[in-house]
Amino acid sequence: MNQEYPEGGQAQYNPDPELGPIPGPLPGPFPGPIPWPIPGPIPDRPFPIPFPPDWFRCLRLGPVSGRYQGEMCKPYPGRYKLDLRVDIDLRYPNSPVMNRISGDIYQLYRFGLPGRLGFSWSVYRESWIVDNPVVTWSRCKVTITGDVRYWKGIHLNTTVRIEIPWSTFSPVGPADVTFSVVGGVSSTQYSCPRQSDCSRSMGLEVDVCASVNTAPLLPSYNTHWHNTRPADLPQRTLNIEESYREAGVCVTIDPAHTVIDDSASQFTSWSPSELHDAMEVHYSQFSGAWPKWHMWGLLAGTFDSPSVGGIMFDAAAMYGGAGKPPERQGFAVFRNHSWFNNLVAGTPANQDQAWAMRHYLYTWVHEAGHAFNLLHSWNKSRPDSLSWMNYDWRYDQRNGADSFWNNFRFRFDDEELIHIRHGDRASVIMGGDPWASGGHLETPEGAMTQAIENAPIEFLLRSKSFFGFMEPVDVELRLRNLLPDVPLDVDTRMNPEFGGVVLYIQRPDGRLLEYAPVMCKLADPMVRTLKPASPDLVQGEDRYSESVFLGFGAYGFYFDIPGEYLVRAVYQGAGDVEIISNIHRIRIGAPVTQEEDREAQDFFKPEVGLSLYLKGSQSPFLEKGMQVLESIARKRGDSLIGAKIASIVASSVADNFFRIQDPMKAKLIKTHSSDPKLALELTSPALKLFHREKVRELNLLYHGLVRERAQCHQAAGQAEEAKKEVAVLRKDLAALGVNAPILDEIKAFELSL
Amino acid sequence: MRTLYIDLQEGFNNDTVIILVNGEEIFRKDGVQTKLLLGFSETLSVPVSTGEVELKIQVPSRSLDDEFKFTIQKNLYVGISITDLGIETIVTDAPFMYQ
């Protein structure tokens, strides 16, 4: 019984308001005539009531498909944000429906300050997809259910239920989304207002070389201009924006175009490296935070290989790209290619001109498709795909002359559309996963965590950019207060052993690992106050640094092969603070000599790694490891590797060591007596090297070494020597621009000796 | 005289490739690698007389070799790829284009 129509009232027709399915979807975009969806059978009523009295209810405006975004309602209101993509009905003309649901989850952080607007930022967490949603249409809503498949990480089986309502002349939504763990009682709920009919939105900046700076800069093609086409191909005008709008991406092209002077006398053609360099110089977004939904396109003259009409150059060198991550930020189209000889602005006058414009559009869309991480069709075992990502001549070779253009409908294929609209964020977003890598499949959970807005604390990860083969790898982690007028208390225990910092390391082979320390420590936070970064601040009081050894961990050596590594850290502070560091590049050198190569055989063993991790040990179990280290320290004392290893060896030599020698007696006895003089002897070359090199990246190590040596000097009754070395340290660090608070601390230490 | 254009296209992965035209070696290279971004590795050209031309391709790193015969009246374009079936060719009278 419909409660809106009380018994005895005039209109006794009581349609079931939930009767469905609703014919439709209504065409969009609006404004336009709205067909009346008739809600169920029309009763046999005399004039003047030919339709149900509530015919005006729930006249849906536009499609349901598109993007929705909103915050968590339960169980933690406002703690998470969901970016939801619904793809179940026609959202735009000529836009195939993929019948998928997907989403990205972000954690929201808010940093409240009394009496003023707080900070908020979001950190991307993970993406998911529903491959086979069950869609139930009703008059006033659609209900979608399905099994959630997360792209990475380990999750309990999860289902999702989405309800999207509408009412007459109101926008569709909000989407009420409930995730439920199968077999459990937990569920999370979000309320997501509709944002767009597109699944994604992206910016495109286009620059042009002066030599080809003539119209048409960008393509615009009427699909009926060239006669070779499917007979039923819908006629419309396609440009880059429209082509991608049909694919589900709203592209906004920056109207400003930088003109690049390519008139240098000996310059004839572009290499991938030169294209990437041009992008670094001219792309206004290049130096910002990546990944992001933005890309750069360059209209250039000619590529090194004249047969190339366009290239997405921002990929690994082995694939023909520039080899400079992050990848997929830019592409180029080569105007002087023979394809475009007949290119004219405006309506083409003949079929050759139409062909040229069609191919021009094709090249732009194809190259941007590579930046979305799409491979060529045949590389995906779909050589007969009628897609932007195929080659017409390859298709024709298999299917007959002109068969591609006779059948191509100016679209991506279904798998590509699913990737573009619903793929794992990292594998789609520009600057995310490397091109063609599939690397996201092996990514540890959280590794692609990405801060979206600026947090009030900077978390910096840095070190030397180059480490020699077998050189212990240390990085500096630094917290800095970015607020101009508010001091911040932060836990400064940044060693991953304490659990507050997680580090991710991408190896030269592309594998992404989470650094696992050998041991875990439970301790009280070490809270320090970072002063605000005000103009009268003494520099250094707003920050705190710690050196962390990353060379060896629970799963062995992390930097044992030559090549380029990427390192990133995530800081989880007290309360609800998560700060992401920059991505830092480290190169590990190859063995310089055959002897070094042979030494690696003895060096990369667990007992050596553990000795390094423990900063030396006098345990007999690690004796062999320590022997290897001591041998390197003595042989290479005047090198950085030797200096670092000598410091580690000396650290254990300078301390007493106690152990249980007889397990039957279970009594600790001293098995090694502190030998400060040996420790000083071992580290004397290291001290000279740090003093001689005066490299900023070695400040922390130099400082640490001098402090250790000072303690050894004191133990050996040589306090004056200690004072001298500390004084020299202070002078050296001052020359390197070390901040006053650190220098003051060193001075205080010197006076205490 | 005409020109025979030969493109080494898909499937090359750090391979050694030797090409002979009419019995004469015109190309030999180690480390031939298909650029996945574009779908080709190398482009070469050789002048030939009109008439029958014999093209031999050897990929010793894969123990593959094959030979093809073409009748050339005008410039000819041959694309060579390595597939599961071995060495395959695409022959056309228009230049190959890549993007």
Interface residues (C-beta under 8 A of the other chain):
Chain A: S305 S307 V308 G309 G310 I311 M312 F313 A315 M318 Y319 G320 G321 H337 S338 W339 T363 H366 E367 H370 L375 H376 W378 N379 Y391 W393 R394 Q397 W435 A436
Chain B: D7 E10 Q33 K35 L36 L37 L38 G39 F40 T43 I90 T92 A94 P95 F96 M97 Y98 Q99
